[in-house]
Amino acid sequence: MTGYSTGFPMRDLERFGPGSSENVTPEFARKYTASLAGKHYENFTVVTFFLPKALRQPFYNLYAYCRWADDLADEAGHATHLLDWWETELDAMYAGRATHPVFVALAETVREYAIPREPFADLLWAFRQDQQTLEYTSREQLLEYCRHSANPVGRLILYLARTTDAESFRLSDAICTGLQLANFWQDVARDWHERRRIYLPDDDRQRFGATREIWEKGQTTPEFAALLQEETDWAETFFQTGRPLISRVPKAFRLEIRLFHDGGMAVLSAVRRQNYDVWTRRPVVTKFQKLRLLLKTFFN
């Protein structure tokens, strides 16, 4: 095989999608997953300059799985057939019959680090949930979503760190849930305008008198600000709970875990600086703030 794309355009789905019979070599598969991570690097802090070289390819492989699943969910719209196909490819990998380049590369990582199927399958559960659920009734329901959408990512990283005890999983879950909630509060306006989706639990909205009219008008009323302040404080408790994980993982992973932790806290700080007005503009962590965060994390 020669050549590989550096993103996820439709030609990748046509080339490697259902019914594909292209022969994929392990070398090609590794280059393909590396290209996806290099092209689509986002908040999932998968490969940084500070990661040991030996760990980079496993991170590329995990990221590529998540990237494809995410894009397949977007491509499927309200259907789930592409996610169903992706799960059959996952099962094929665990049966030793991987053919898709992502799974050919990922199979090496799964074998080396003894990663079970569950965290990969949990992510697919969350993507299917996104097709069906636009609003959440309670915090408990929202946390169940986070358990599938965010927490598996942290657990996958812990498998690479060979730190898979129950307490480390608990702390990782807390940080990942905090990150997910921080992203929800950051993207209240975007989620509404693009998908008509509301992650702020209805129980809490009713308690603060934050009616649906706020979303329809895109206004930061006193009721909405009070609601988002409480939800932001709630999200922070997860970061506080999970912080001890930083000292539990091997040294090679501590910077990565701290960037997850401190980056999420920085998003919450951005929400607060705007006095919870997430409708006028999206709270962001600027490039300068990210640089300061990186330097602080590296030298402390």
VOROFI-23080 format. One record per residue (C-alpha): residue in three letters; x, y, z. Coordinates in nm, 2 decimals. Each point is the difference from the previous one (the first is absolute). Last residue first. Example, Ala and Ser with C-alpha at 12.3 -4.5 7.8 and 13.67 -1.06 7.14 Angstrom:
+-----+--------+--------+--------+
|   r |   east |  north |     up |
+-----+--------+--------+--------+
| SER |   1.37 |  -0.11 |   0.71 |
| ALA |  -0.14 |  -0.34 |   0.07 |
+-----+--------+--------+--------+
END
This chain:
+-----+--------+--------+--------+
|   r |   east |  north |     up |
+-----+--------+--------+--------+
| ASN |   0.62 |   2.28 |   3.93 |
| PHE |   0.21 |   0.08 |  -0.31 |
| PHE |  -0.20 |  -0.19 |  -0.26 |
| THR |  -0.34 |   0.08 |   0.13 |
| LYS |   0.07 |   0.37 |   0.03 |
| LEU |   0.16 |   0.00 |  -0.35 |
| LEU |  -0.30 |  -0.18 |  -0.15 |
| LEU |  -0.25 |   0.22 |   0.18 |
| ARG |   0.18 |   0.32 |  -0.11 |
| LEU |   0.00 |  -0.13 |  -0.36 |
| LYS |  -0.37 |  -0.08 |   0.02 |
| GLN |  -0.07 |   0.35 |   0.14 |
| PHE |   0.19 |   0.15 |  -0.29 |
| LYS |  -0.19 |  -0.22 |  -0.24 |
| THR |  -0.33 |   0.12 |   0.15 |
| VAL |  -0.22 |  -0.22 |   0.22 |
| VAL |  -0.35 |   0.05 |  -0.13 |
| PRO |  -0.34 |   0.11 |   0.12 |
| ARG |  -0.24 |   0.01 |  -0.30 |
| ARG |  -0.14 |   0.34 |  -0.06 |
| THR |  -0.33 |   0.18 |   0.06 |
| TRP |  -0.18 |  -0.31 |   0.11 |
| VAL |   0.26 |  -0.14 |   0.26 |
| ASP |  -0.07 |   0.29 |   0.24 |
| TYR |   0.10 |  -0.18 |   0.32 |
| ASN |   0.16 |   0.31 |   0.14 |
| GLN |   0.24 |   0.00 |  -0.29 |
| ARG |   0.29 |  -0.06 |   0.23 |
| ARG |  -0.19 |  -0.30 |   0.15 |
| VAL |  -0.02 |  -0.18 |  -0.33 |
| ALA |   0.37 |   0.05 |  -0.06 |
| SER |   0.08 |  -0.13 |   0.35 |
| LEU |  -0.20 |  -0.32 |  -0.09 |
| VAL |   0.21 |  -0.04 |  -0.31 |
| ALA |   0.32 |   0.05 |   0.20 |
| MET |  -0.11 |  -0.28 |   0.24 |
| GLY |  -0.04 |  -0.23 |  -0.30 |
| GLY |   0.35 |   0.09 |  -0.12 |
| ASP |   0.14 |  -0.05 |   0.35 |
| HIS |  -0.12 |  -0.36 |   0.02 |
| PHE |   0.07 |  -0.11 |  -0.35 |
| LEU |   0.33 |   0.17 |   0.01 |
| ARG |   0.07 |  -0.17 |   0.33 |
| ILE |  -0.07 |  -0.33 |  -0.15 |
| GLU |   0.24 |   0.06 |  -0.30 |
| LEU |   0.27 |   0.14 |   0.23 |
| ARG |  -0.02 |  -0.30 |   0.23 |
| PHE |   0.01 |  -0.27 |  -0.28 |
| ALA |   0.38 |  -0.05 |  -0.03 |
| LYS |   0.04 |   0.02 |   0.38 |
| PRO |  -0.21 |  -0.32 |   0.05 |
| VAL |  -0.35 |   0.06 |   0.13 |
| ARG |  -0.10 |   0.04 |   0.36 |
| SER |   0.12 |   0.36 |   0.06 |
| ILE |  -0.23 |   0.15 |  -0.26 |
| LEU |  -0.29 |  -0.22 |   0.12 |
| PRO |  -0.02 |   0.21 |   0.31 |
| ARG |  -0.18 |   0.27 |  -0.20 |
| GLY |  -0.32 |  -0.21 |  -0.06 |
| THR |  -0.21 |   0.12 |   0.29 |
| GLN |   0.08 |   0.37 |  -0.05 |
| PHE |  -0.06 |  -0.04 |  -0.38 |
| PHE |  -0.34 |  -0.15 |   0.08 |
| THR |  -0.09 |   0.27 |   0.24 |
| GLU |   0.07 |   0.26 |  -0.27 |
| ALA |  -0.30 |  -0.13 |  -0.20 |
| TRP |  -0.23 |   0.08 |   0.29 |
| ASP |   0.13 |   0.35 |   0.02 |
| THR |  -0.07 |   0.04 |  -0.37 |
| GLU |  -0.35 |  -0.14 |   0.04 |
| GLU |  -0.07 |   0.24 |   0.29 |
| GLN |   0.12 |   0.30 |  -0.20 |
| LEU |  -0.19 |  -0.12 |  -0.30 |
| LEU |  -0.33 |   0.00 |   0.19 |
| ALA |   0.06 |   0.34 |   0.15 |
| ALA |   0.09 |   0.14 |  -0.34 |
| PHE |  -0.32 |  -0.15 |  -0.15 |
| GLU |  -0.22 |   0.15 |   0.27 |
| PRO |   0.17 |   0.34 |  -0.03 |
| THR |  -0.07 |  -0.01 |  -0.37 |
| THR |   0.26 |  -0.08 |  -0.26 |
| GLN |  -0.20 |   0.01 |  -0.32 |
| GLY |   0.00 |  -0.22 |  -0.30 |
| LYS |  -0.36 |   0.08 |  -0.08 |
| GLU |  -0.12 |  -0.36 |  -0.06 |
| TRP |   0.25 |  -0.13 |   0.26 |
| ILE |  -0.13 |   0.24 |   0.26 |
| GLU |  -0.36 |  -0.08 |  -0.10 |
| ARG |   0.07 |  -0.36 |   0.11 |
| THR |  -0.04 |   0.12 |   0.36 |
| ALA |   0.28 |   0.05 |   0.25 |
| GLY |  -0.22 |   0.02 |   0.32 |
| PHE |   0.29 |  -0.11 |   0.22 |
| ARG |  -0.15 |  -0.32 |   0.11 |
| GLN |  -0.15 |  -0.06 |  -0.34 |
| ARG |   0.33 |   0.02 |  -0.17 |
| ASP |   0.15 |  -0.23 |   0.27 |
| ASP |  -0.25 |  -0.28 |  -0.07 |
| ASP |   0.03 |   0.06 |  -0.37 |
| PRO |   0.37 |  -0.08 |   0.01 |
| LEU |   0.23 |   0.24 |  -0.19 |
| TYR |   0.09 |  -0.21 |  -0.31 |
| ILE |  -0.23 |   0.17 |  -0.24 |
| ARG |   0.00 |  -0.10 |  -0.37 |
| ARG |  -0.17 |   0.19 |  -0.28 |
| ARG |   0.28 |  -0.14 |  -0.22 |
| GLU |   0.20 |   0.29 |  -0.14 |
| HIS |  -0.16 |   0.30 |   0.17 |
| TRP |  -0.05 |  -0.18 |   0.34 |
| ASP |   0.33 |  -0.18 |   0.01 |
| ARG |   0.19 |   0.31 |  -0.11 |
| ALA |  -0.17 |   0.22 |   0.27 |
| VAL |   0.07 |  -0.23 |   0.29 |
| ASP |   0.35 |  -0.08 |  -0.13 |
| GLN |   0.21 |   0.11 |   0.30 |
| TRP |  -0.24 |  -0.15 |   0.25 |
| PHE |   0.01 |  -0.33 |  -0.19 |
| ASN |   0.38 |   0.01 |  -0.04 |
| ALA |   0.04 |   0.05 |   0.38 |
| LEU |  -0.24 |  -0.30 |   0.06 |
| GLN |   0.21 |  -0.22 |  -0.22 |
| LEU |   0.32 |   0.11 |   0.16 |
| GLY |  -0.14 |  -0.06 |   0.35 |
| THR |  -0.12 |  -0.35 |  -0.11 |
| CYS |   0.35 |  -0.07 |  -0.12 |
| ILE |   0.16 |   0.12 |   0.32 |
| ALA |  -0.24 |  -0.21 |   0.22 |
| ASP |   0.04 |  -0.31 |  -0.22 |
| SER |   0.38 |   0.02 |   0.04 |
| LEU |  -0.03 |   0.01 |   0.37 |
| ARG |  -0.23 |  -0.31 |   0.01 |
| PHE |   0.22 |  -0.18 |  -0.25 |
| SER |   0.31 |   0.07 |   0.21 |
| GLU |  -0.18 |  -0.13 |   0.31 |
| ALA |  -0.11 |  -0.32 |  -0.18 |
| ASP |   0.35 |  -0.09 |  -0.11 |
| THR |   0.09 |   0.03 |  -0.37 |
| THR |   0.33 |   0.19 |  -0.01 |
| ARG |   0.18 |  -0.16 |  -0.30 |
| ALA |   0.05 |   0.35 |  -0.13 |
| LEU |  -0.14 |  -0.12 |  -0.34 |
| TYR |  -0.29 |  -0.15 |   0.19 |
| LEU |  -0.04 |   0.33 |   0.18 |
| ILE |  -0.05 |   0.18 |  -0.33 |
| LEU |  -0.28 |  -0.24 |  -0.09 |
| ARG |  -0.16 |   0.08 |   0.34 |
| GLY |   0.01 |   0.37 |  -0.07 |
| VAL |  -0.17 |  -0.04 |  -0.33 |
| PRO |  -0.26 |  -0.24 |   0.15 |
| ASN |  -0.10 |   0.27 |   0.25 |
| ALA |  -0.12 |   0.25 |  -0.27 |
| SER |  -0.29 |  -0.13 |  -0.20 |
| HIS |  -0.11 |  -0.31 |   0.19 |
| ARG |   0.01 |   0.11 |   0.36 |
| CYS |  -0.08 |   0.35 |  -0.12 |
| TYR |  -0.34 |  -0.12 |  -0.12 |
| GLU |  -0.07 |  -0.16 |   0.34 |
| LEU |   0.11 |   0.33 |   0.15 |
| LEU |  -0.27 |   0.18 |  -0.20 |
| GLN |  -0.27 |  -0.24 |   0.12 |
| GLU |   0.10 |   0.04 |   0.36 |
| ARG |   0.01 |   0.38 |  -0.04 |
| SER |  -0.36 |  -0.02 |  -0.11 |
| THR |  -0.24 |   0.03 |  -0.29 |
| TYR |   0.25 |   0.02 |  -0.29 |
| GLU |  -0.09 |   0.15 |  -0.33 |
| LEU |   0.08 |  -0.08 |  -0.37 |
| THR |   0.01 |  -0.38 |   0.03 |
| GLN |  -0.03 |  -0.24 |  -0.29 |
| GLN |   0.30 |   0.05 |  -0.24 |
| ASP |   0.22 |   0.11 |   0.29 |
| GLN |  -0.08 |  -0.33 |   0.18 |
| ARG |   0.15 |  -0.19 |  -0.30 |
| PHE |   0.32 |   0.19 |   0.04 |
| ALA |   0.00 |  -0.07 |   0.38 |
| TRP |  -0.05 |  -0.38 |  -0.06 |
| LEU |   0.28 |   0.01 |  -0.25 |
| LEU |   0.23 |   0.14 |   0.27 |
| ASP |  -0.10 |  -0.27 |   0.23 |
| ALA |   0.10 |  -0.26 |  -0.26 |
| PHE |   0.36 |   0.12 |   0.00 |
| PRO |   0.02 |   0.02 |   0.38 |
| GLU |  -0.15 |  -0.36 |   0.02 |
| ARG |   0.22 |  -0.19 |  -0.25 |
| PRO |   0.29 |  -0.07 |   0.24 |
| ILE |   0.35 |   0.16 |  -0.03 |
| ALA |   0.28 |  -0.25 |   0.06 |
| TYR |   0.27 |   0.26 |  -0.06 |
| GLU |   0.20 |  -0.17 |  -0.27 |
| ARG |  -0.30 |  -0.19 |  -0.15 |
| VAL |  -0.22 |   0.31 |  -0.01 |
| THR |   0.28 |   0.21 |  -0.14 |
| GLU |   0.07 |  -0.24 |  -0.29 |
| ALA |  -0.37 |  -0.04 |  -0.07 |
| LEU |  -0.03 |   0.38 |  -0.03 |
| ALA |   0.22 |   0.01 |  -0.31 |
| VAL |  -0.21 |  -0.27 |  -0.19 |
| PHE |  -0.31 |   0.16 |   0.16 |
| VAL |   0.06 |   0.34 |  -0.15 |
| PRO |   0.11 |  -0.14 |  -0.33 |
| HIS |  -0.32 |  -0.21 |  -0.04 |
| THR |   0.07 |  -0.37 |  -0.04 |
| ALA |   0.00 |  -0.14 |   0.36 |
| ARG |  -0.07 |  -0.37 |   0.02 |
| GLY |   0.15 |  -0.10 |   0.34 |
| ALA |  -0.33 |  -0.05 |   0.17 |
| TYR |   0.06 |   0.32 |   0.20 |
| MET |   0.05 |   0.18 |  -0.33 |
| ALA |  -0.31 |  -0.15 |  -0.15 |
| ASP |  -0.20 |   0.13 |   0.30 |
| LEU |   0.12 |   0.35 |  -0.06 |
| GLU |  -0.08 |  -0.03 |  -0.37 |
| THR |  -0.35 |  -0.11 |   0.10 |
| GLU |  -0.02 |   0.30 |   0.22 |
| TRP |   0.09 |   0.23 |  -0.29 |
| TRP |  -0.28 |  -0.16 |  -0.20 |
| ASP |  -0.25 |   0.08 |   0.27 |
| LEU |   0.13 |   0.35 |   0.02 |
| LEU |  -0.06 |   0.03 |  -0.38 |
| HIS |  -0.35 |  -0.13 |   0.04 |
| THR |  -0.09 |   0.24 |   0.28 |
| ALA |  -0.24 |   0.23 |  -0.18 |
| HIS |  -0.08 |   0.35 |   0.14 |
| GLY |   0.29 |   0.16 |  -0.19 |
| ALA |   0.22 |  -0.28 |  -0.12 |
| GLU |   0.28 |   0.23 |  -0.11 |
| ASP |   0.03 |   0.16 |   0.34 |
| ALA |   0.01 |  -0.34 |   0.18 |
| LEU |   0.25 |  -0.12 |  -0.26 |
| ASP |   0.21 |   0.31 |   0.08 |
| ASP |   0.01 |  -0.08 |   0.37 |
| ALA |   0.07 |  -0.37 |  -0.05 |
| TRP |   0.28 |   0.09 |  -0.24 |
| ARG |   0.16 |   0.25 |   0.24 |
| CYS |  -0.03 |  -0.23 |   0.30 |
| TYR |   0.17 |  -0.29 |  -0.18 |
| ALA |   0.26 |   0.23 |  -0.14 |
| TYR |   0.08 |   0.14 |   0.35 |
| LEU |   0.06 |  -0.34 |   0.14 |
| ASN |   0.24 |  -0.08 |  -0.28 |
| TYR |   0.19 |   0.33 |   0.02 |
| PHE |   0.04 |  -0.05 |   0.37 |
| PRO |   0.15 |  -0.35 |  -0.06 |
| GLN |   0.23 |   0.16 |  -0.26 |
| ARG |   0.12 |   0.27 |   0.24 |
| LEU |   0.09 |  -0.21 |   0.30 |
| ALA |   0.35 |  -0.11 |  -0.13 |
| LYS |   0.09 |   0.36 |  -0.08 |
| PRO |  -0.04 |   0.11 |   0.36 |
| LEU |  -0.27 |   0.27 |   0.03 |
| PHE |   0.12 |   0.35 |   0.05 |
| PHE |  -0.06 |   0.13 |  -0.35 |
| THR |  -0.36 |  -0.09 |   0.03 |
| VAL |  -0.21 |  -0.28 |  -0.12 |
| VAL |  -0.35 |  -0.07 |   0.11 |
| THR |  -0.13 |   0.31 |   0.17 |
| PHE |  -0.37 |  -0.07 |  -0.10 |
| ASN |  -0.08 |   0.37 |  -0.02 |
| GLU |   0.08 |   0.00 |  -0.38 |
| TYR |   0.27 |  -0.15 |  -0.23 |
| HIS |  -0.17 |  -0.08 |  -0.33 |
| LYS |   0.28 |   0.00 |  -0.25 |
| GLY |   0.28 |  -0.15 |   0.21 |
| ALA |  -0.22 |  -0.25 |   0.17 |
| LEU |  -0.14 |  -0.11 |  -0.34 |
| SER |   0.34 |  -0.03 |  -0.16 |
| ALA |   0.13 |  -0.22 |   0.29 |
| THR |  -0.30 |  -0.23 |  -0.05 |
| TYR |   0.09 |  -0.04 |  -0.37 |
| LYS |   0.37 |  -0.05 |   0.06 |
| ARG |  -0.07 |  -0.28 |   0.24 |
| ALA |  -0.24 |  -0.16 |  -0.24 |
| PHE |   0.24 |   0.02 |  -0.29 |
| GLU |   0.27 |  -0.18 |   0.20 |
| PRO |  -0.25 |  -0.26 |   0.12 |
| THR |  -0.10 |  -0.08 |  -0.36 |
| VAL |  -0.35 |   0.06 |  -0.13 |
| ASN |  -0.14 |  -0.20 |  -0.29 |
| GLU |  -0.30 |   0.18 |  -0.14 |
| SER |  -0.32 |  -0.21 |   0.01 |
| SER |  -0.24 |   0.28 |   0.11 |
| GLY |  -0.36 |  -0.12 |   0.04 |
| PRO |  -0.08 |   0.25 |   0.27 |
| GLY |   0.25 |   0.29 |   0.00 |
| PHE |   0.37 |   0.02 |  -0.07 |
| ARG |   0.01 |   0.16 |  -0.34 |
| GLU |  -0.35 |   0.16 |  -0.01 |
| LEU |   0.03 |   0.11 |   0.36 |
| ASP |   0.34 |   0.14 |  -0.07 |
| ARG |  -0.13 |   0.17 |  -0.31 |
| MET |  -0.26 |   0.17 |   0.20 |
| PRO |   0.26 |   0.21 |   0.17 |
| PHE |   0.15 |  -0.11 |   0.33 |
| GLY |   0.34 |   0.16 |   0.01 |
| THR |   0.36 |  -0.05 |  -0.11 |
| SER |  -0.05 |  -0.23 |  -0.29 |
| TYR |   0.22 |  -0.30 |  -0.07 |
| GLY |   0.25 |  -0.08 |  -0.27 |
| THR |   0.12 |  -0.33 |  -0.14 |
| MET |  -0.12 |  -0.35 |   0.08 |
+-----+--------+--------+--------+
END
